[in-house]
Amino acid sequence: MEKKEAQRESARLRSEIERHNRLYYLDTRPEISDFEFDQLLERLIALEKEFPELLTPDSPSQRVGGGITKEFPTVVHREPMLSLSNTYSIAEVTDFCNRVEKLVDAEGGGKPEYVAELKFDGVAISMLYRDGLLVCGATRGDGRQGDEITANLKTIPTIPLRLDMPDMPLFGAALSGEIEVRGEVYMRKADFERLNEERPEEEQFANPRNATAGTLKLQDSSEVSRRRMHFVAYYLKGIADETMHHVERLRQLESMGFVTGKHYKLCKEMTGIAAFIDEWAEKRWTLPYETDGVVLKLNDVTLWDRLGATAKSPRWAIAYKYPAQQAKTVLQGVVFQVGRLGTITPVAELKPVKLAGSTVSRSTLHNFDEIERLGVRVGDYVMIEKSGEVIPKVISVVLAERLETTDAIEVPEACPECGTKLERPEGEVSWYCPNEEGCPAQRRGRILHFASRNALDIQNLGESLVAQLVERGLASDAGDLYRLTLEQLAGLDRMAAKSAHNVLEALEKSKKRGYDRLLYALGIRHVGAATARELSHAAPSIERLREMSQEDLAAVPDIGPVIAQSIRDFFAKPWAQAMLEKLAAAGLPMQAEAAKALLNNNFEGQSVIFTGGLERHVRQQAEEMVRERGGRIVSSVSKKTTLVVAGKEAGSKLEKAKKLGVRVIDEDEFERML
């Protein structure tokens, strides 16, 4: 193809792809199938590879991702991104409106109007467009500055790469054609469930918001693209007419190509606000995404600056949050699940009940001590609640309605998977199946843990595939994975040649994950990711680790006698030795690489632990930042711990740190220390 013809064809494809993108995401009336859309995109990518000079910054091909970002530069926000004051009370919303009306009256204004919007449960971001082209996107961070994540944001289909701007005078001359758009990145319920289905239980996200926050800070933008994020806009700044009311700005954002959620309403008085809140208390569960409340803003944007803000929150807006929903149902039975370490977990089978927009029929009871604490019996009426509006849990028993026909929940005598008699080690709350080598559930669990994201991250190796491999005798441990053939995989249920090839390709990539991740992937009891790192420094090869005595191991930081004994027990098991031989033969990293040079020594000598929810960092990446600066990550608080970084809702670890006099800092101080 000649260059001129390629130029015309690429322009046509870009226009056609963006048209279908808008039809699918904004108008919800697609004209072509996903396959046909992918064909158009692949054709464009092929042309841009053949003629690199045709690639433009706003090309739809940029949404595919693929670049690796080693670090996220800091961006200072033009105006602070303040967090809203929260309330769970309609009375406090009324107080807010009365307070605002007094302030507006003092300013000489009339009766204010409000815009009520659904509060998306996602992650706030800010984006800068120059002459209509997306040039920078950043996280909220501490409100003053955030991380630049433009490459990741470009993969989100509901973020325009170039604005639909028929009215160019919209740009304010003082800002040289620059406007700022703020909004929320979120994950739809179906996409969240699909993402969690691909991950082992211990690596699953608690809710869509956590999944969104973690995804936005991934270094691989192609993985961000694969997770199907969405964006809703709610803020527009930099237009020529700065007196334009907020509701009109939302409509302007829609005309530019943004999704605004559409479920917003102009309210002139408190009765309209209360009606909107009541209307969406139940209707929100019918939406394909999570919402946790209603945001109320003054419609007159000129009042925003005049009313100002407190140190943390604007005076012109407030967020009403819906309380956690509960439901009453019947505990009809209990089944017992077997984990990778043989742990027996009781799971409640519930009479199906609607809760927070979905039907709940199961809930973990954790262990038999929890059953005793709740005092729950089969046949009881119980109250359930969704933790983070996602994970259901039994919170209490309705004793006033207990029937005489209820039955106690007894500890099973034998493993439900292999029939082996259960054991309960002294001092532990859980019961275990001791048949490590022969129990199918433990085999499946160990393989899934080996393939999990923080271990060797073997994509496409999900629960159903692992179950088939174990059931058919194709894999009894992780070492057997590397002996699988294309023919064996393609012969399994719901596996075509392409899917089988993807699994083999993922297995090959896993060989390059690193020695410390292999140590974690082995699934040694009590050895988490942080402990595996310490072991990789103390024993830079599997052979050295195998030779270390219990005393040598116990002397390693963050190990101690219990973990040391667990490591020695692991290497004494014949099946573990056989697995290690298979892994070595397959070319897995059985020794550590040369240590990397430190970025600086700001954390030298520090033993650091993170607790609670971090707002601006993914936990794993924050820990890596500490290591890159000479610090150690520990998994529990002790007298040897020197620093605790406490996020939101920090619990027992924070309390223990205070009792021991360990220094505690927040996320702001952590960033300054970096």
Summary of the structure (lengths in Angstrom):
residues: 674
radius of gyration: 27.8
end to end distance: 52.0
largest distance: 84.4
contacts: 2088
relative contact order: 0.07
helix: 40%
strand: 22%
